[in-house]
């Protein structure tokens, strides 16, 4: 669990990373957008005015149970309710406050952009390219990352058509490819790179991306040629596809004298610190 503080117009909003997504303290969001001295009472009034919002609070997994965060108050330890990003957006839509308007306008813009991207998928690709560019990635790295996304989509579509269930089977097959290609599962790879909730592939070097693509492309091809059906047969294809990439990686490492698997990442840190860390790895 990773607990942090978000800041909106000088107001602190507690958040925690749980089950691969961010969860925010509901009362903190209400206080930030309304200046209410009693966010709990304000929230109760909102639930009375908005039956759909009240229904969301009754369960169904939309509201996190009060066990993600524990804070000390005058009345003793308290565990405030949290909601994930989608839920917080739903909450904001119900707040009749001028401070909520920027969020609502942003949501409307995001919705409009998504409709455009459905009609023209190239817009989504261009948006992704722009985001990576803004983060400082090189053009060459970005092209590999985008190609990797396309290869991954092709593989998961193949799995879907061959009777593989998305969760948890996709994750298991991905781990098999990674173990055969790099000798590490994705979880082990992230730990080695010092990552937590960050996307592993966003922190791979160019060559790591290349061998990830090779492993997944080989898996797709083997599954097709062997007509793999169901989870066990596709698991065999995943191991074989990852092994293709692993053998190629070993051969390159032997010829170049350098390891492909790297601790390098793209976390925000001074370049001098990064160089020092890489020299010691």
N, C-alpha and C positions, 0 to 999 in steps of 0.2 A: 504494500500500500504506500502510495506517495501522496502526502498531503501538502498543499501549497495555498498561497493567498493570491487571489486575483484582485486587481484594483480597477474600479470604475468610478471616474470623477471623484477621486480621493476617498471613495468608500471601499472598505475591504470586504471581499467575498471569499469565504473559505471554500476550498474545493479539494477533492481527493480522487486519485486515479484508482479505479476498482473495476475488475472484470473487463479490462482493456478499453475503458472509456472514462471520461471525466464526469464526476458528480459534484453538484454545487449545493451549498446550504441554502434552502429555500428562503428562510427568514432573512438571510443576508441580502439576497437578491431583492426581496420586497422592500427592505429598508433602504437599499441603494436607489431604487427607482421611485420611491414614494416619500422619503424623509419621515416615515411614520415612526413615532416613538414607541409604538407597540406593534411590531410586525405580525406577531401571532394573531392578534385581534383583527388586524387588517386582512390577513389571509382568511380568517373565518368568515368575514364579511364577503370577501370575494367568492368563497365557496357557496355562500347562500345566494349570491347574485347569479352565479354561473353553474347551473346543474351539471354541465359536461365536465367542468373542472372538478366539481365535488365528486363526481363519479370516478375520475382518475385517481382521486385520493383513497378510494375504497379498496384498492389492491390491483391485481392483475399484473404486478411487476413493474408498473410505471413509476411508482414512488419507491425509492430505496428505503428499506427499514432503517430505523434509527440506530445503526450500529457501525457505520463507517467512520464517524468522527466522535471523539469524546472531548468535551470542553469543561473546564471548571468554572462554576458560577457561585454566587453567594449562597445559593440553595443546594450546592453540592454538584457532583458530576452530572452533566447533561449530554444526551446524544441527539443532536438535531437531525430532523429529516433532510434528506438530500434528494435531488432529482438530476437525471442525466441531461445532456445538452438539448435533446429533442423536447424533453419535458419542460425545461426552463424556457424554451421558445414558446411553448404552449402557455406557460404562466404569464410571460410578458405580454402576450396577445390579450390577456384578460385584465391587464392593469390600465385603468383610465388615468394615465399620468403623462404629462408632456415629456417627462424624462424617458418614457418608454417609446416615444415616437421614433427616435433614431434606430432603435432595434427593429421596430415594426417596418420601417422603410427599408432597412437592410434585408429583412426577411422577404419582403415583396420583391426586391431586386434579385435575391438569390433564386426565388421561385421562378421569376421570369427567365433568368439565365439558364436554369435547368430545362425549362420547356424548349428554349432555343437549342440547347445541346441535344435534346432528344430528336428534334427535327433535323439537326445538322451535327453529327458526332464530331466532325473536325473542330468545331468550336471548343469542345471539351478538351481535346488534345492540345489546342493552342493555349487554352487557359492553364492547363497543367504545365506546359512549357514556360509560360510567363511566370508562374509561381516559382518554379525551380530557378529560373534566371534571376528573379528578385532575391533569392536566398544565396546567390553567389556561385552556383554550380556552373561549370564550363559547358559550352555548347556541345562538345564531344560527349561529355558525361550525360547530359540531358538526352541526347539522341539514343544512347544505349539504354537509359532508364525507360524511355518511352517505348522502345522496341521490346524491352523486357516485359513491360505491362501488357503489350499486345500478345506476346508469346504466352504469358501467364493466363490471359483471358482465353486463348485458344485451348490451352490445356484443361482449364476448369470446365469449359464447354464440352470438351471431349469426355471428361469424367462424368458430367451430368448425363450425357447421352448414353453412357455405358453403365448406368445404375449405381454410381457412387453417391453416397449421401453427403451433403455439404458439411455438416458438423456431427461428429468430430473427424469424419473420414478424410476430408480434404487436408486437414492439419496433419494427420498421420502420414498420408502419402507425401505431403510436402517435406515432412521431417525425414522420410526415407530417402528422397532425392537428395536432400541437403547432406545427410550422413554419408551417402555414397560419393557425393561430389566433393565435399570439403572435410569430411571426418567429424562434422559437428551438426547437431540439430539446430534449428533456428534459435531456440531458447539458449543453447550453449554459445552460439555465435554472438547473440546480443550481449550476453554476460561478458564474453571475452572483449567486446568492443566498448564495454562500459555503458550500454544502453539500457533504458528502462521501458517506457511506453513508446519510444520512437520506432519508426518503421525501419527494420533492418536494412532493406535494400536502398533506402535513402542514405545509408551510411556505408555502402560498399564502394570499393575502388572500381575503376574501369574494368580491370581484369576479373574481379569478383563478380561483377555484373555479367561479363561475357560467359563465364563458366556456369553461372546460375541459368542464363538463357539456354546454354547448350544442354544442361541437364533436363530442363523442362521441355525443350524442343525435342530432344531424343526420346523422352518419355511419351510424348504425344505420338511420335512416329511409331514407336514400338507397340503402343496400345492399338493403333490403327492396323498395323501389319498383322499383329497377333490376334486382332479382334477380341481384345480383353473385355470381359463382361463381369460386372460386380466388383466388390472390393478386393477379394483375394487375388484375382488375376491382375487387377490394376496395381496392386501393391507390388507384385512381381515385376510389372513393367516399370514402375517407379524406381525400384532398386536397380534394374538394368539401365534405365535412362540416366540415373545419377552416376552409375559406374562408368558410363561412356565419358561423362564430364570429369569424373575423378581420375580416370586413366590419362585423359588429355592434360589435366592439371599436373599430375605427377611427371609426365613427360616434359612439359614446359619447365617445371621446377628443376628437373635434372639438367636440362640443356642451358637454362639461364643461371642456375645457381642461386635463385631467389625464391622465397616462399610466396605463394599467391594469397593464402589466408592471412589477413592483416588485422591488427588492432586499430588501424586508422579509422576515424569516423569524421563526420562533418558537424559535430557539436560546436556551438558557439563558444569559442575560446580564443585567446590571443595566439597568433601564429607562432610566436616564439615558444609558448608553452606547448603547443601541439608538436613542434619540431623536437623539443626536448623529450616529450613523452614517447614519440615514435622512435627516437634514438635508443631509448632505454627498453623498448619492447622487443 
